[in-house]
Amino acid sequence: MAPVDPHSYTDGAHPVTKHADLAFYLDFAASTIHGSALLTLSAPHSGDLLLDTRNITVHSATTAADPPEPIPFSLAASPDPVLGSALTLTLPSDTTSFRLTFSTSPAASALQWLAPPQTSSGQPFVFSQCQSIHARSIFPCHDTPAARITFSLLLNLPAQLSAVAAARHVTRRDPLPSDHRGACDEATWCATGRIVEEFEMEQSVPPYLFAFAAGGIGSRDLGPRTRVYAEGGEKVLDEAAREFAGVEEMVKVGEALFGPYDWERFDLLVLPPSFPYGGMENPRMVFLTPTVIKGDAAGAQVVAHELAHSWTGNLITNKTNEDFWLNEGYTTYAERRIVEVVQGEERAALNMGIGWRGLNQMMERFKDNMEFTKLKPKMAGIDPDDVYSEVPYEKGFQFLWRIERQIGRPAFDEFTKKYIAKFKFQSIDTETFLEFLKANVPGIENQIDLHLWVEGTGIPPDAMEPDSAIYKKICSLASEFKSGKLPSEDEVAEWNGQEWELYLENLPTDVEASQVTALDERYKLSESRDYEVKVAFLQLAIRAGCKCYFNEVEKCLKQVGRMKYLRPLYSALAKCSSEEKMLAQRIFSEAREFYHPIARGVAESILSKQG
Ligand SMILES: [Zn+2]
């Protein structure tokens, strides 16, 4: 066995899946997918082949021949808590493709099924989130970014719903007897009141970028290659269309900086509030939390980030989660370059300042386990969701910015374009990046301590805070808070959410409850519609022991399932006395069904470690 990825059973000595023909029957009543997958390998193979699964029931494995022959298979009896269960197939000689039929579990870690009372359309809704290692809970696959696939997808759903996917939409049509492919029986597949949405993904992607959603979804055109989709009806679509009006311009800025946009369309799907991330860069169809719609610059910055992934992450993909910084560090760098053009240098500097603060907070979070402050940490046996942090984003950004400062922006821009052109549609590791860097920037290893940046813990001494007047002003106002000085109305007159977020994040950790309430009485931060501001304030309130805000904390934890908010709020409560810990446990037990399984797992892990 030659493992290619600590998070997959994929054997590097064997061929991997290169194409999947998928047919899914969505059973909303049972929160289950009944599926069929015809997998095609990169080369013929005989004997054992391992695939990743989690909580999947495999019904059959057969050859692609006519008539099909059964293929012996076995599922590991006891699942590994991180990896799930290996599915071992014993393939007849020279097999290139084979079919599996299977059913997902209602507990599938990638899927959230929402009942009609949980949605704003009053229709059921389901969506997927496969990063990092959850595609295996939807269909058996080589669930490693090292193995890129193309795919076709048939989604069979109730006719009053519609579906979207991170793939080209081919057609919406009646189900045909020929296309159930064993996912379920023909009568069920073709029953009255069902419809099939057909998709095709011709560009190869890592399995974590497989994505779809189905429900009462509407849409609005934004530009020639951009459209916004949402579940919340006309009002949400109006707001989203306003928020994202500048998206087409952003795509053009991205192309000027990083080369052609290779994914044809850049559509956006606004999900229900339980979506666990700010955004997910699913190609052709970015998934977004509704909390990014707030009418200021910050929402557009999340879109800039997901757009930047079109080059760094989706075109060039990290080979394993240990190289995650190649995705997120490069994308954070690219995001800020787009923001700089679209919103100006000051906005980019604020964004950078919030990131710098976040990176420093991560050093505190991981002070007992500095491995996860490395750009390339060792991840064997570690659940990526448990150690998800800003380190790959912000330390990765700092590393690339350091190189830019060393060689100058024009040379670094040229390097980035060359890097993207060279490795597009490939999955690479950190060593490959470093080799390419050294080959194209001769002598760089004598100017920057590359080893320290990649293998070292903590923040290297040549990392840098952003240099901007507004950033410095906000930091100095924050440091005056301890002596009892609040910022004046004049000083905050021009502030948006990001200025407040930066201010709150930079306040001293040990502030008095009376100071916290005084700040809120003047600026009503606990009532902010901007969750970044609200959550930053509520963390401060919890730390200062202001019990009067616990109602607001509870409301917030029950309204939005984005992990960026759940993680700090649950962590802050769990670090307090037993009363706050019990409060956290109660809120979680009441809110858990509202959370996506990934967010549920993360909250559970926070509460079990510190409870
Ligand atoms: Zn990202």
Boltz pocket constraint, residues with backbone or C-beta under 6 A from the ligand:
constraints:
  - pocket:
      binder: B
      contacts: [[A, 279], [A, 281], [A, 305], [A, 309], [A, 327], [A, 328], [A, 331]]
      max_distance: 6.0
